[in-house]
Amino acid sequence: MYTNKNFIIETERLGLRQWIDADTGPCIEMNRDPEVMKFFPAIMNELETGAMIKRIHHRFEKSGFGFYAVEEKSTNQFIGFTGFGIPPFESFFTPCIEIGWRLKKEVWGRGYATEAAKACVQFGFEKLSFDRITSFTSVLNINSEKVMQKIGMKKIGEFDHPFLEKENKLCRHVLYESLKRD
């Protein structure tokens, strides 16, 4: 078990922090889980997850933000990630800052995604000086859409994800946003 009290964002039950080497194995397992990856084009293998983690580190180095490793404070265990990215495609709402999350299915149903995302949005507006934060997912991903609603985001439309074929059942996405309140 790894204990890290250097949380960047902290909630009652969760600590959001930089990634450590010990997160790699649990992240690989999470990304291999067909249920976790149900609303993504495919599960990710070990090499793909390693490349994803490298991109996350690069985002932090380049921008000072990214997807934070989420640690359950009661167990000191990595349970997933939540944080910010910049979508790598052009659309009517880009460029933008996107908030996203992915958690191990063993912790689903505990409100962790909402808790971590809500804290991230607050951090993004207060500490990172974002003016607008977006989030999007497949129209089929009702649970993630509910998280967007619970954290106060408003639906502003739908779009076809440019990286997915129109025939792909995951192509159509909902789009939500939060604006900084002064």
Secondary structure, DSSP 8 states (H G I E B T S, - for coil): -------SEE-SSEEEE---GGGHHHHHHHHH-TTTTTTSSS---HHHHHHHHHHHHHHHHHHS--EEEEEETTTTEEEEEEEEE--SS--TT-S--EEEEEE-GGGTTSSHHHHHHHHHHHHHHHTS--SEEEEEEETT-HHHHHHHHHTT-EEEEEEE-TTS-TTSTT-EEEEEEEE---
